[in-house]
């Protein structure tokens, strides 16, 4: 089941970050995949958007493959899928 308009709007609002680079990556992600996001994807994005800007940037550009606060969650297939989509050029 895909996310509703309200949930998608909330995620897009939460995606406005302090680092322009994060904003650009997240904006591109929502343009490409926003209409197909499901509830599990929404949970993953909520967890990612709760990170501080530098940790999020490290994950988005592949400088790090995990962060301490999300190590367990990052083992799930849905987390890996969302992160891979975020990293698409």
C-alpha positions, -999 to +999 in steps of 0.1 A: +000+000+000+015+033-010+017+063+013-011+088+014-007+124+005-005+135+041+023+110+050+042+119+019+039+156+026+052+151+062+082+132+049+090+158+023+087+185+050+110+166+073+134+162+044+143+199+044+177+199+059+205+222+069+228+209+043+220+218+007+236+185-005+211+165+016+182+186+003+192+180-033+196+142-028+163+139-010+144+161-035+157+139-064+146+108-044+111+121-039+108+131-075+118+096-087+102+074-061+077+094-040+046+081-057+056+045-051+067+047-015+049+023+009+045+023+046+077+004+053+096+029+031+080+057+051+093+041+084+128+038+070+128+074+058+115+086+092+145+069+108+169+083+084+155+118+086+159+116+124+197+115+120+218+146+122+228+162+089+264+149+088+255+113+096+227+114+070+251+129+044+277+101+051+250+075+044+236+092+013+269+096-004+282+062+007+310+075+029+296+052+056+275+021+053+260+023+088+257+046+118+257+034+154+221+045+161+206+025+133+229-006+130+202-031+137+176-015+115+201-012+086+202-050+083+167-052+070+160-055+033+136-026+031+163-003+047+189-014+022+165-009-007+156+027+004+192+035+009+201+022-025+174+043-041+186+074-022+221+067-035+211+065-072+227+091-094 
